[in-house]
Structures are given as structure tokens and as C-alpha cells.
Amino acid sequence: MMKRVQQSLWSVFLCAAVLLAASVASAGEETGSAIARLNAGAAALEWLPQGEHSRMVLTVSRPDGQHIRQEFAAGKAPSLSLFDAAGQRLPEGSYTWELRTVPSVDPQVRARLAESRRTGNQAIIAELKAAGKLPEGRVQSGSFAVMGGAFVTAGLAEGEDRPRNQTAASTGGVRNITAEDQVIPDDLIVQQSLCVGFDCVNNESFGFDTIRLKENNTRIKFEDTSTGTFPTNDWQLTANDSASGGSSKFSIEDITGAKVPFTIEAGAATNSIFVDSTGRMGLRTSTPVLDVHINTSNTPAIRLEQNNSGGFTAQTWDIAGNEANFFVRDVTGGSRLSFRIRPGAPTSSIDISADGDVGVGTASPSAALHVSRATGALAPMFTMTNNSGIQFLYDRTDAGANDWQMSNFSA
């Protein structure tokens, strides 16, 4: 009787083990097709291009929240030094990197793209794509670590799974089964918990776990064997990279498409992404008030980054707000704050009507530019600052006079 129970348990283990994926992404491997091969040394990383490529852009996310962005000309291998521009060693911890190619775009194609932007004609872009004249950039990403003052060698990977008819010494007396596979041609019902993996032990303490994966590489793969017109894409749930220096993370991988559309790194804050019962999404909050709610201790912001892999010029904008102002920042243009609103600004400080009239202090402008103020001096000022610092001021006071005064003075 005991023998049959042990064989049944092993049948459960072996049947569930087919859900585990055998292949894993190493720290230097790509999430899409290969662009470059990562060569790791103790004090430098180098991405060796695979095939002919145009310019490349390398972005590295540091463990302290800062980013490194470098652009490399065609024919030059992207690289990263262990020391920053000030000669300081990079901080210890896990890093993620992204490498993008920047395709060469014909000048005539660039002119057409500029025309589409100027006229708002999206059909031009569709036409260029259909004609194969608008190349798409390629992207590759991965991770590495800085430990002990050096880059961790990315080529060191954890061992392959042990053969299925062997058991490690740490298995606590689980008996070897010589049969490679067992096929159960009927339903299988387990009324207790299930442990799958070579590190499961006899009398495993499950707590509240119903299914546990326990070994050095844990993966669940969904391999669809449909044929014909049925969907057949394969997917995988992946916990952690298998390479030394890789990321501690949880990912959903599109195996068929060789992409990783969703990843959460270890250490992410509670409620990093929270969707409530009404579909509202909270970022760092479990009580979102609007469709998207960002909650952070310092300047919640959104970055809008257009890379140049699609033929357009790269441009990055930030939209953010804090106790000092709400602003739009032109990151590419030197992080200038092109637009700012201070806290306490009255309703309709700037109001654009449906016909394009601009109201300043009024929600119903009756001219191309309508300035309204209930109290205080109405004093539009037109300032031109040049080498001489000349300023012009047109002023009408609240004293009841209907005349305007002009002042011409130096700053």
C-alpha cells in the first residue's frame, strides 16, 4: 500500500513537472532577436554587435534610480565603464539595460515624415510603412550586477535540472523512481498540497501553499499545440534570471514572439500597480481616485519619450507637479520648463474657447486675446530684453481713468 502511495505522489510530481520550462534567459540575453552579445569584464561591459547595425542607444537603469544614456555611432560597440564621468565607482546592486538600434532614414523619407507632422496627415506614415521605407528600430534588454566593486560575469549560470530519475541528498528520503515517465489516462485529483521540483522533500511543510515550485530555476510554460486557425501562441511565467548577476524578477514571457511584455523586479513597492474594482489604476496607491492615480513623495511625473528608431527625431518631455508648480519640461532641450502653473492660480487663468480665442482670467473670451481682472491694476506688460534691457509697459489703473499710460525704461 505504501509503495502505491509513493508511486502516486511521484506521478503527481512528474505530471506537474512538464509545466516547467527548460530554457531560461541569461543576464546578457535579449528579450527579442539578438542585436548584440554582452561581453562582461571586471571593470567594463561591452555589447558586441551581431551583424550590420546603424547607430545604437544604450540606456542603463542604476539601483539608485538614476539612468545612464549613451549613443554610439555605426560600427562602434556600445560599452559601459565601472566608473562614471567623475571617476566614482558605480553603486553596488542590480542594473537593467536596454539597447536600441537607430536605423538610417533616407532624406526624402525624413521630408515626408516632417510633412506628416506639419499637416497631421497620418496616412503618409502608413504609406511609408507599407512601402517598406520606414524601418523599425530593434531593441534588446537584460540585466547585470555590480558586486564587490566589479561587474558580475554574466556567463555564469546555474546548473541544469538534475535527471528525472535522480534525487539530491537533500530530498530527505524521497525514494528514487526508475521509470522516466508515467502517463495517467484519466483525471488526477490531489486533495492536499503539491510540490514540484528537485528540492522538494519528504514531509514538506506547505503552510497555506496549494502548489509549490521548488528548485533553482522555476518556470511555468503554457505550450499550445492547437492547429489550423486556432490561436497557438506559447507563454511562460518566469521567476528570476538563471545567470549570475541577473535580475530577481517575475515576468510574463511571450515565448513565440520572443518578447517579455511584463516584468516586476524584486523590491518593487507595495501597490506599485493596483487596479481597483472599477478599473481605476493606482501607481503606488491602493485607493486610486481617478482612472490613473500616481502617488509618490516627491514630484509625481510622466515621461513621454519618443526614440529615433522609427525615423523621427528623438524628443523627451516630462509632465509633472509638486508643491512649487505644475510643469512641462523639455528634457531634450536642456530640461527647460517651457510651461508652468503655480499653486493657487485662479480658475481660467488661461482659457481657450472652442473658436480659438484665448482668455486670461475669463472663461468666455470675446476676442482673440481677452484679459479680464476683477480687482487690482489691469497692467499688460510687453517686455523685450536685449543688450540694452529696454522694456515697454502699457498700464491702466483702477482709478476710473480711461487712458493708457506707456512707460519706456531700462532694466
MARKEDREN-567983 format. One record per residue: x, y, z of N, C-alpha, C in turn; residue in one letter; residue number from 0. Coordinates in steps of 0.2 Angstrom, whole numbers. Example, Ala and Ser with C-alpha at 12.3 -4.5 7.8 and 13.67 -1.06 7.14 Angstrom:
2
REC   n.px   n.py   n.pz  ca.px  ca.py  ca.pz   c.px   c.py   c.pz  r    k
REC     66    -28     39     62    -22     39     66    -16     39  a    0
REC     64    -11     35     68     -5     36     64      0     39  s    1
***
This chain:
411
REC   n.px   n.py   n.pz  ca.px  ca.py  ca.pz   c.px   c.py   c.pz  r    k
REC      4     -6      0      0      0      0      4      6      0  m    0
REC     10      6      4     14     12      5     18     13     -2  m    1
REC     19      8     -5     23      8    -12     19     12    -17  k    2
REC     12     10    -17      7     13    -22      7     20    -20  r    3
REC      6     22    -14      5     29    -12     11     33    -14  v    4
REC     18     30    -13     24     34    -15     24     35    -23  q    5
REC     22     29    -27     22     30    -34     17     35    -36  q    6
REC     11     35    -33      6     40    -35      8     47    -34  s    7
REC     12     48    -28     14     55    -27     19     57    -32  l    8
REC     24     52    -34     29     54    -39     25     55    -46  w    9
REC     20     51    -47     16     53    -53     14     60    -54  s   10
REC     11     62    -48      9     69    -47     15     74    -49  v   11
REC     20     72    -46     26     77    -47     28     77    -54  f   12
REC     29     71    -57     31     71    -64     26     74    -69  l   13
REC     20     73    -68     15     76    -72     15     83    -72  c   14
REC     16     86    -66     16     93    -65     22     96    -67  a   15
REC     28     92    -67     34     95    -69     35     97    -77  a   16
REC     30     94    -81     30     96    -88     28    103    -89  v   17
REC     26    106    -84     24    113    -84     30    118    -84  l   18
REC     36    115    -82     42    119    -81     46    120    -87  l   19
REC     48    126    -88     52    127    -95     59    126    -93  a   20
REC     62    123    -99     69    121    -98     74    126   -100  a   21
REC     72    131   -104     76    136   -106     75    142   -102  s   22
REC     80    146   -101     79    152    -97     84    158   -100  v   23
REC     82    164    -99     86    170   -101     92    171    -97  a   24
REC     98    172    -99    103    174    -95    104    181    -95  s   25
REC    109    184    -90    109    191    -89    111    195    -96  a   26
REC    114    192   -100    116    195   -106    112    194   -112  g   27
REC    107    190   -112    102    188   -117     97    193   -119  e   28
REC     95    193   -125     90    198   -127     83    196   -126  e   29
REC     78    201   -125     71    199   -125     68    198   -132  t   30
REC     71    201   -137     69    200   -144     75    196   -148  g   31
REC     75    197   -154     80    194   -158     87    198   -156  s   32
REC     93    194   -157     99    197   -155    101    203   -159  a   33
REC    103    208   -155    106    214   -158    114    214   -157  i   34
REC    115    212   -151    122    212   -148    123    207   -143  a   35
REC    130    205   -142    132    200   -137    135    203   -132  r   36
REC    133    202   -126    136    206   -120    142    202   -118  l   37
REC    148    206   -118    154    203   -115    156    207   -109  n   38
REC    156    203   -103    157    206    -97    164    205    -94  a   39
REC    167    211    -92    174    210    -89    173    213    -82  g   40
REC    178    213    -78    178    215    -71    176    223    -71  a   41
REC    179    227    -75    178    234    -75    175    237    -81  a   42
REC    172    233    -85    169    236    -91    164    231    -94  a   43
REC    159    233    -97    154    229   -101    155    232   -108  l   44
REC    154    227   -113    154    229   -120    149    224   -124  e   45
REC    145    228   -128    140    224   -132    142    224   -139  w   46
REC    144    218   -141    147    217   -147    141    216   -152  l   47
REC    141    220   -157    135    220   -162    135    213   -166  p   48
REC    129    211   -167    129    205   -171    126    207   -178  q   49
REC    130    207   -183    128    209   -190    129    217   -190  g   50
REC    127    219   -196    127    226   -198    121    230   -194  e   51
REC    123    236   -191    118    240   -187    120    247   -188  h   52
REC    115    251   -188    117    259   -188    118    261   -181  s   53
REC    117    267   -179    118    270   -173    115    266   -167  r   54
REC    117    265   -161    114    262   -156    114    266   -150  m   55
REC    108    266   -146    107    270   -140    107    265   -134  v   56
REC    111    266   -129    111    261   -123    109    265   -117  l   57
REC    104    262   -114    101    265   -108    102    261   -102  t   58
REC    104    263    -96    106    258    -91    102    262    -85  v   59
REC     98    257    -81     95    260    -75     99    257    -69  s   60
REC    101    262    -65    105    261    -59    101    259    -53  r   61
REC    104    255    -48    100    254    -42     98    260    -38  p   62
REC    101    265    -39     99    271    -35     94    276    -39  d   63
REC     91    273    -44     86    277    -48     88    281    -53  g   64
REC     95    282    -54     97    286    -59     98    282    -66  q   65
REC     99    286    -71     99    282    -78    106    285    -81  h   66
REC    108    280    -85    114    282    -90    112    281    -97  i   67
REC    113    286   -101    111    286   -108    117    288   -112  r   68
REC    118    283   -117    124    284   -121    122    282   -128  q   69
REC    125    286   -133    123    285   -140    130    283   -144  e   70
REC    130    278   -148    136    275   -151    135    275   -159  f   71
REC    140    278   -162    140    278   -169    140    271   -173  a   72
REC    138    271   -179    138    265   -183    145    262   -183  a   73
REC    146    255   -181    152    252   -181    156    252   -175  g   74
REC    153    256   -170    156    256   -163    152    252   -158  k   75
REC    156    248   -154    152    244   -150    150    248   -144  a   76
REC    144    247   -141    142    251   -135    146    248   -129  p   77
REC    148    252   -124    151    250   -119    149    254   -113  s   78
REC    151    251   -107    149    254   -100    155    253    -96  l   79
REC    158    258    -93    163    258    -88    161    257    -81  s   80
REC    165    254    -77    163    253    -70    163    260    -66  l   81
REC    166    265    -69    167    271    -66    163    277    -70  f   82
REC    160    281    -67    156    287    -70    161    292    -72  d   83
REC    158    298    -75    162    303    -78    166    306    -73  a   84
REC    164    306    -66    168    309    -61    173    305    -58  a   85
REC    174    299    -61    179    294    -58    176    290    -52  g   86
REC    170    290    -51    167    287    -45    164    280    -47  q   87
REC    165    275    -43    163    268    -45    156    268    -45  r   88
REC    153    264    -49    146    263    -50    143    260    -43  l   89
REC    137    262    -41    135    259    -34    133    251    -35  p   90
REC    134    248    -29    133    241    -29    125    239    -30  e   91
REC    124    234    -33    117    232    -34    115    229    -41  g   92
REC    109    228    -42    106    226    -49    105    231    -54  s   93
REC    107    230    -60    106    235    -65    101    232    -71  y   94
REC     97    236    -74     94    234    -80     97    238    -86  t   95
REC     97    235    -92     99    239    -98     95    238   -104  w   96
REC     95    243   -108     91    242   -115     95    245   -120  e   97
REC     96    241   -126    100    243   -131     95    244   -137  l   98
REC     95    250   -141     91    251   -146     95    253   -152  r   99
REC     93    250   -158     96    252   -165     92    258   -167  t  100
REC     96    263   -171     93    269   -174     94    268   -181  v  101
REC     89    266   -185     90    265   -192     91    271   -196  p  102
REC     95    270   -202     96    276   -206     90    277   -210  s  103
REC     88    283   -211     82    285   -214     84    290   -220  v  104
REC     81    288   -226     83    292   -232     80    299   -231  d  105
REC     84    305   -234     82    312   -233     75    313   -236  p  106
REC     73    310   -241     67    311   -244     61    308   -239  q  107
REC     63    302   -236     58    300   -231     57    304   -225  v  108
REC     63    307   -223     63    312   -217     58    318   -219  r  109
REC     59    320   -225     55    326   -228     47    324   -228  a  110
REC     46    318   -230     39    316   -229     36    315   -222  r  111
REC     41    313   -218     39    312   -211     37    319   -208  l  112
REC     42    324   -210     41    331   -207     34    334   -210  a  113
REC     32    332   -216     26    334   -219     20    331   -215  e  114
REC     21    325   -213     15    322   -209     14    325   -203  s  115
REC     20    327   -199     19    331   -193     16    338   -194  r  116
REC     18    341   -199     16    348   -201      8    348   -202  r  117
REC      6    343   -206     -1    343   -209     -5    339   -204  t  118
REC     -2    335   -200     -6    330   -196     -9    324   -200  g  119
REC     -6    323   -206     -8    318   -211     -5    311   -209  n  120
REC     -8    307   -205     -6    300   -203     -5    295   -209  q  121
REC     -9    297   -214     -9    292   -220     -2    292   -223  a  122
REC      2    297   -222      9    297   -225     13    292   -222  i  123
REC     13    292   -215     16    287   -211     14    280   -213  i  124
REC      8    278   -214      5    272   -216      8    270   -223  a  125
REC      8    275   -227     10    274   -234     18    272   -234  e  126
REC     22    275   -230     29    274   -230     30    267   -227  l  127
REC     26    265   -222     27    259   -219     25    253   -224  k  128
REC     20    254   -227     18    249   -232     23    248   -238  a  129
REC     26    254   -239     31    253   -245     38    251   -242  a  130
REC     39    249   -236     45    247   -233     50    252   -232  g  131
REC     48    259   -232     53    264   -232     54    267   -225  k  132
REC     50    264   -220     51    267   -214     53    261   -209  l  133
REC     60    260   -209     62    254   -205     61    255   -197  p  134
REC     60    250   -194     59    250   -187     65    248   -183  e  135
REC     67    252   -178     72    250   -174     71    244   -170  g  136
REC     77    240   -168     76    234   -164     79    236   -157  r  137
REC     76    232   -152     78    233   -145     80    226   -142  v  138
REC     84    227   -138     87    221   -134     88    223   -127  q  139
REC     86    219   -122     87    221   -115     89    216   -110  s  140
REC     92    217   -105     94    212   -100     96    215    -93  g  141
REC    100    212    -90    102    214    -83    109    212    -81  s  142
REC    112    215    -76    119    213    -74    119    216    -67  f  143
REC    125    215    -63    125    217    -56    132    220    -55  a  144
REC    133    224    -50    139    226    -48    140    224    -41  v  145
REC    144    219    -39    145    216    -33    153    216    -31  m  146
REC    154    218    -25    161    218    -23    166    222    -27  g  147
REC    163    228    -30    167    233    -33    168    231    -40  g  148
REC    165    226    -43    166    224    -50    160    221    -53  a  149
REC    160    221    -60    154    218    -64    154    211    -63  f  150
REC    148    208    -62    147    201    -61    147    198    -68  v  151
REC    151    193    -69    152    189    -75    145    186    -77  t  152
REC    143    188    -83    136    187    -85    135    179    -87  a  153
REC    141    176    -89    141    170    -92    140    164    -87  g  154
REC    141    166    -81    140    160    -75    132    159    -74  l  155
REC    130    153    -76    123    151    -75    122    146    -70  a  156
REC    116    145    -67    115    140    -63    114    133    -67  e  157
REC    116    128    -63    116    121    -67    109    119    -69  g  158
REC    109    115    -74    103    112    -77    100    108    -72  e  159
REC     93    106    -73     90    102    -69     93     95    -69  d  160
REC     93     92    -63     95     85    -62     91     80    -66  r  161
REC     94     75    -69     90     70    -72     84     67    -68  p  162
REC     79     66    -71     72     65    -68     72     58    -64  r  163
REC     77     54    -65     77     48    -61     82     48    -55  n  164
REC     85     54    -53     89     55    -48     86     60    -43  q  165
REC     89     59    -37     86     64    -31     92     66    -27  t  166
REC     92     73    -26     98     76    -22     98     73    -15  a  167
REC    104     73    -12    104     71     -5    100     75      0  a  168
REC     98     81     -2     94     85      2     86     83      2  s  169
REC     84     78     -2     77     77     -3     74     73      3  t  170
REC     78     72      9     75     69     15     72     62     14  g  171
REC     75     58     10     72     51     10     67     50      5  g  172
REC     65     55      0     61     53     -5     64     48    -10  v  173
REC     61     42    -11     64     37    -15     64     38    -22  r  174
REC     70     35    -25     71     36    -32     65     32    -36  n  175
REC     63     34    -42     59     31    -46     62     30    -53  i  176
REC     63     23    -55     67     22    -60     63     23    -67  t  177
REC     57     23    -67     53     25    -73     54     32    -75  a  178
REC     55     33    -81     56     40    -83     50     44    -83  e  179
REC     44     41    -86     38     45    -86     32     40    -84  d  180
REC     27     43    -82     21     40    -80     15     43    -84  q  181
REC     11     40    -87      5     43    -90     -1     41    -87  v  182
REC     -5     45    -85    -11     44    -81    -17     46    -86  i  183
REC    -20     41    -89    -25     42    -94    -32     44    -91  p  184
REC    -32     48    -86    -38     50    -83    -37     56    -79  d  185
REC    -42     58    -76    -42     64    -71    -37     63    -65  d  186
REC    -34     68    -63    -29     67    -57    -31     72    -52  l  187
REC    -33     70    -46    -36     74    -41    -31     73    -35  i  188
REC    -28     79    -33    -24     79    -27    -28     83    -21  v  189
REC    -29     80    -16    -33     83    -11    -29     87     -5  q  190
REC    -23     86     -6    -18     90     -2    -14     95     -6  q  191
REC     -8     97     -4     -4    101     -7      1     98    -12  s  192
REC      4    101    -17      8     98    -22     15    102    -22  l  193
REC     20     99    -22     27    102    -23     30     99    -29  c  194
REC     33    103    -33     36    101    -39     43    104    -40  v  195
REC     48     99    -41     55    102    -41     59     97    -37  g  196
REC     66     97    -39     71     93    -36     72     94    -29  f  197
REC     70    100    -27     72    102    -20     66    101    -15  d  198
REC     61     98    -17     55     96    -13     57     90     -9  c  199
REC     55     90     -2     57     85      2     51     81      5  v  200
REC     53     75      8     48     71     11     45     75     18  n  201
REC     39     75     19     36     79     24     37     87     23  n  202
REC     36     89     17     37     96     15     32    100     19  e  203
REC     34    105     22     29    110     26     26    115     21  s  204
REC     20    114     20     17    118     14     14    125     17  f  205
REC     12    125     24      9    131     26      2    132     22  g  206
REC      1    137     19     -5    138     15     -4    137      8  f  207
REC      2    135      6      3    134     -2     -1    128     -4  d  208
REC     -4    129    -10     -8    123    -13     -3    120    -18  t  209
REC      1    124    -22      6    122    -27     12    125    -26  i  210
REC     17    122    -25     24    125    -24     29    122    -29  r  211
REC     33    127    -32     38    125    -37     45    126    -33  l  212
REC     49    121    -32     55    122    -28     61    119    -31  k  213
REC     65    123    -34     71    121    -36     75    128    -39  e  214
REC     81    127    -42     85    133    -43     82    137    -49  n  215
REC     78    134    -54     75    138    -60     68    136    -60  n  216
REC     64    141    -58     57    140    -58     53    143    -64  t  217
REC     50    139    -68     46    142    -74     40    138    -75  r  218
REC     35    141    -77     29    138    -79     27    140    -86  i  219
REC     27    135    -91     26    136    -98     20    134   -100  k  220
REC     16    138   -104     10    136   -107     11    135   -115  f  221
REC     12    129   -117     13    127   -124      7    125   -127  e  222
REC      4    129   -132     -2    127   -135     -1    123   -142  d  223
REC     -4    118   -142     -2    113   -148     -8    113   -153  t  224
REC    -12    119   -153    -18    119   -157    -15    120   -164  s  225
REC    -19    118   -169    -18    118   -176    -23    122   -180  t  226
REC    -22    123   -186    -27    127   -190    -27    134   -189  g  227
REC    -33    137   -188    -35    144   -187    -35    145   -179  t  228
REC    -34    140   -175    -34    142   -168    -28    145   -166  f  229
REC    -29    149   -160    -23    153   -158    -18    148   -155  p  230
REC    -11    149   -156     -6    144   -154      0    147   -150  t  231
REC     -1    153   -148      5    157   -145      7    153   -139  n  232
REC     13    153   -137     16    150   -131     18    155   -126  d  233
REC     16    154   -120     18    159   -115     22    156   -109  w  234
REC     25    160   -105     29    157    -99     29    162    -93  q  235
REC     28    159    -87     29    163    -81     36    162    -79  l  236
REC     40    167    -78     47    166    -76     48    169    -69  t  237
REC     51    166    -65     54    169    -59     61    169    -58  a  238
REC     64    175    -59     71    176    -58     75    174    -64  n  239
REC     80    178    -66     85    176    -71     89    170    -68  d  240
REC     92    166    -73     96    160    -70    104    162    -70  s  241
REC    106    167    -73    113    169    -73    115    173    -67  a  242
REC    121    172    -66    124    176    -60    124    183    -63  s  243
REC    122    188    -58    122    195    -60    115    197    -63  g  244
REC    111    192    -64    104    193    -67     99    196    -62  g  245
REC     93    197    -64     88    201    -60     84    196    -56  s  246
REC     82    198    -50     77    195    -46     71    198    -48  s  247
REC     66    194    -52     60    197    -55     55    192    -56  k  248
REC     49    194    -58     44    190    -60     42    192    -67  f  249
REC     41    188    -72     40    190    -79     35    186    -82  s  250
REC     31    189    -87     27    185    -91     30    186    -98  i  251
REC     32    180   -101     36    180   -107     31    178   -113  e  252
REC     32    181   -119     29    179   -125     34    174   -128  d  253
REC     33    168   -127     39    163   -130     39    163   -137  i  254
REC     33    163   -140     33    163   -148     35    169   -151  t  255
REC     34    175   -148     36    181   -151     43    183   -148  g  256
REC     46    179   -144     52    181   -141     52    188   -138  a  257
REC     47    189   -134     47    196   -130     45    195   -123  k  258
REC     46    200   -119     44    200   -112     40    206   -111  v  259
REC     34    206   -111     29    212   -111     28    214   -104  p  260
REC     29    210    -99     28    212    -92     33    209    -87  f  261
REC     36    214    -83     41    212    -78     40    216    -72  t  262
REC     40    213    -66     41    216    -59     47    214    -56  i  263
REC     51    219    -54     58    217    -51     57    216    -43  e  264
REC     61    212    -40     61    212    -33     62    218    -30  a  265
REC     59    220    -24     59    226    -21     55    231    -23  g  266
REC     50    230    -28     45    235    -30     41    236    -24  a  267
REC     39    243    -24     35    245    -18     28    242    -18  a  268
REC     25    241    -12     18    239    -11     14    243    -15  t  269
REC      9    240    -19      4    243    -23      8    247    -29  n  270
REC     13    245    -31     17    248    -37     12    248    -43  s  271
REC      8    243    -44      2    243    -49     -4    240    -45  i  272
REC     -9    244    -45    -15    242    -41    -21    244    -45  f  273
REC    -25    239    -47    -31    240    -51    -37    239    -47  v  274
REC    -42    244    -45    -47    243    -41    -53    240    -45  d  275
REC    -59    239    -41    -64    235    -44    -68    239    -50  s  276
REC    -67    246    -50    -70    250    -55    -65    250    -61  t  277
REC    -59    247    -61    -54    248    -67    -49    254    -66  g  278
REC    -50    258    -61    -45    263    -60    -38    260    -58  r  279
REC    -33    263    -60    -26    261    -59    -22    265    -54  m  280
REC    -20    262    -49    -16    266    -44     -8    264    -45  g  281
REC     -4    269    -45      3    268    -45      6    270    -39  l  282
REC      8    265    -35     10    266    -28      4    268    -23  r  283
REC     -2    267    -25     -8    268    -20    -13    262    -22  t  284
REC    -16    260    -16    -22    255    -17    -28    259    -17  s  285
REC    -29    265    -17    -35    269    -17    -35    274    -23  t  286
REC    -35    272    -29    -35    277    -34    -41    280    -35  p  287
REC    -41    287    -36    -47    291    -36    -49    292    -43  v  288
REC    -45    293    -48    -46    294    -55    -44    288    -59  l  289
REC    -45    288    -65    -43    282    -70    -36    280    -69  d  290
REC    -31    285    -68    -24    284    -67    -22    288    -61  v  291
REC    -20    285    -56    -18    289    -50    -11    288    -48  h  292
REC     -6    293    -48      1    292    -46      2    295    -39  i  293
REC      5    291    -34      6    294    -28     13    292    -26  n  294
REC     17    298    -25     24    297    -23     26    303    -18  t  295
REC     31    302    -15     33    308    -10     36    314    -13  s  296
REC     38    313    -19     42    319    -22     41    319    -30  n  297
REC     37    324    -32     36    326    -39     33    320    -43  t  298
REC     27    318    -42     24    313    -47     25    315    -54  p  299
REC     26    311    -59     28    313    -66     26    308    -71  a  300
REC     26    310    -77     25    305    -83     30    307    -88  i  301
REC     34    303    -90     39    304    -96     36    302   -102  r  302
REC     36    306   -107     34    305   -114     41    305   -118  l  303
REC     43    299   -120     50    298   -124     49    295   -130  e  304
REC     50    299   -136     50    297   -142     57    295   -144  q  305
REC     59    289   -146     65    287   -148     66    288   -155  n  306
REC     72    288   -158     73    289   -165     73    283   -169  n  307
REC     70    277   -167     71    271   -170     66    270   -176  s  308
REC     61    275   -176     56    275   -181     57    280   -187  g  309
REC     62    284   -187     63    289   -192     62    296   -190  g  310
REC     59    297   -184     58    304   -181     63    306   -177  f  311
REC     64    312   -176     70    315   -171     68    313   -164  t  312
REC     72    311   -160     71    309   -153     69    315   -149  a  313
REC     64    315   -145     62    320   -141     59    317   -135  q  314
REC     61    320   -129     58    318   -122     55    324   -119  t  315
REC     49    323   -116     45    328   -112     43    325   -105  w  316
REC     43    329   -100     41    327    -94     35    331    -92  d  317
REC     30    328    -89     24    331    -86     24    330    -79  i  318
REC     24    335    -75     25    333    -68     22    339    -63  a  319
REC     21    338    -57     19    343    -52     21    341    -45  g  320
REC     22    347    -42     24    346    -35     21    353    -31  n  321
REC     24    354    -25     21    359    -21     23    366    -24  e  322
REC     28    366    -28     30    373    -31     27    374    -38  a  323
REC     25    369    -42     22    371    -48     20    364    -52  n  324
REC     15    365    -57     14    360    -62     18    362    -68  f  325
REC     21    358    -71     26    360    -77     26    355    -82  f  326
REC     28    357    -88     30    353    -94     38    354    -95  v  327
REC     42    349    -95     49    350    -95     51    347   -102  r  328
REC     55    351   -106     58    349   -112     65    346   -110  d  329
REC     65    340   -109     71    336   -107     76    337   -112  v  330
REC     75    335   -118     79    335   -124     82    342   -125  t  331
REC     78    347   -124     81    354   -125     84    357   -118  g  332
REC     87    353   -114     91    356   -109     87    356   -102  g  333
REC     81    352   -102     77    352    -96     74    359    -94  s  334
REC     72    363   -100     69    369    -99     62    368    -97  r  335
REC     59    372    -92     52    372    -90     48    376    -95  l  336
REC     46    374   -100     43    378   -105     36    380   -103  s  337
REC     33    377    -98     26    378    -96     25    377    -89  f  338
REC     23    382    -85     22    381    -78     16    384    -75  r  339
REC     12    381    -70      7    384    -67      8    384    -59  i  340
REC      8    389    -56      9    389    -49      3    387    -45  r  341
REC      4    384    -39     -2    383    -35     -6    389    -33  p  342
REC    -12    389    -33    -16    395    -31    -19    399    -37  g  343
REC    -16    397    -43    -18    401    -49    -26    401    -49  a  344
REC    -29    406    -51    -37    406    -51    -39    402    -57  p  345
REC    -46    400    -56    -49    397    -62    -49    401    -68  t  346
REC    -48    398    -74    -47    401    -80    -42    406    -81  s  347
REC    -36    405    -77    -30    409    -78    -29    409    -85  s  348
REC    -29    403    -89    -28    403    -96    -34    399    -98  i  349
REC    -38    401   -103    -44    398   -105    -45    398   -113  d  350
REC    -44    393   -116    -45    393   -124    -52    391   -126  i  351
REC    -56    395   -129    -63    394   -131    -63    389   -137  s  352
REC    -69    387   -139    -69    382   -145    -67    385   -151  a  353
REC    -68    392   -152    -66    395   -158    -59    398   -158  d  354
REC    -55    396   -153    -48    398   -153    -46    404   -149  g  355
REC    -51    408   -147    -50    414   -143    -47    412   -136  d  356
REC    -42    416   -134    -38    415   -128    -41    420   -122  v  357
REC    -43    417   -117    -45    421   -111    -40    421   -106  g  358
REC    -38    426   -103    -34    427    -97    -38    429    -91  v  359
REC    -40    425    -87    -44    427    -81    -51    427    -83  g  360
REC    -53    424    -89    -60    424    -91    -61    417    -94  t  361
REC    -67    414    -93    -69    408    -96    -73    409   -103  a  362
REC    -74    415   -104    -78    417   -111    -75    422   -114  s  363
REC    -69    421   -117    -66    427   -121    -70    429   -127  p  364
REC    -70    436   -128    -74    438   -134    -69    441   -139  s  365
REC    -63    440   -138    -58    442   -144    -52    437   -144  a  366
REC    -48    438   -149    -43    434   -150    -39    433   -143  a  367
REC    -38    438   -140    -35    438   -133    -39    443   -129  l  368
REC    -42    440   -124    -46    444   -119    -43    443   -112  h  369
REC    -41    449   -109    -38    449   -102    -44    452    -98  v  370
REC    -45    448    -92    -50    451    -88    -48    450    -81  s  371
REC    -49    455    -77    -47    455    -70    -52    459    -65  r  372
REC    -54    456    -60    -60    459    -56    -57    465    -52  a  373
REC    -51    464    -49    -49    469    -44    -42    471    -46  t  374
REC    -39    476    -43    -32    477    -44    -31    480    -51  g  375
REC    -24    482    -52    -22    485    -59    -23    480    -64  a  376
REC    -25    483    -70    -25    479    -76    -19    481    -80  l  377
REC    -14    477    -80     -7    480    -82     -4    475    -87  a  378
REC     -6    474    -93     -2    470    -98      5    473    -99  p  379
REC      9    469    -99     16    471   -100     19    467   -106  m  380
REC     22    471   -110     26    468   -116     33    470   -115  f  381
REC     37    464   -114     44    465   -112     48    462   -118  t  382
REC     53    466   -120     58    464   -125     65    465   -121  m  383
REC     69    460   -120     75    461   -117     81    460   -122  t  384
REC     85    465   -123     91    464   -127     97    467   -123  n  385
REC    102    469   -127    108    471   -124    107    477   -120  n  386
REC    102    481   -122    101    487   -118     96    487   -113  s  387
REC     92    481   -112     87    480   -107     81    484   -108  g  388
REC     79    486   -114     73    490   -114     67    486   -113  i  389
REC     62    490   -109     56    487   -108     50    492   -109  q  390
REC     44    489   -111     39    493   -113     33    491   -108  f  391
REC     29    496   -105     24    494   -101     18    498   -102  l  392
REC     12    495   -104      6    498   -105      2    497    -99  y  393
REC     -1    502    -96     -4    502    -89    -11    506    -89  d  394
REC    -16    502    -86    -22    506    -85    -24    504    -78  r  395
REC    -24    510    -73    -25    508    -66    -33    508    -65  t  396
REC    -35    506    -59    -42    505    -57    -45    512    -55  d  397
REC    -42    518    -56    -44    524    -54    -50    527    -58  a  398
REC    -52    523    -62    -58    526    -66    -56    529    -73  g  399
REC    -49    531    -74    -47    534    -80    -48    529    -85  a  400
REC    -49    532    -91    -50    528    -97    -43    528   -102  n  401
REC    -38    532    -99    -32    532   -103    -27    527   -102  d  402
REC    -23    526   -106    -17    521   -105    -11    525   -104  w  403
REC     -7    522   -100      0    525   -100      5    521   -102  q  404
REC     10    523   -105     16    520   -108     22    522   -104  m  405
REC     26    517   -102     32    518    -99     38    515   -103  s  406
REC     43    518   -104     49    516   -108     55    517   -103  n  407
REC     58    511   -101     63    512    -96     68    506    -97  f  408
REC     74    507    -94     79    502    -94     78    498    -88  s  409
REC     80    491    -89     80    487    -83     85    489    -78  a  410
***
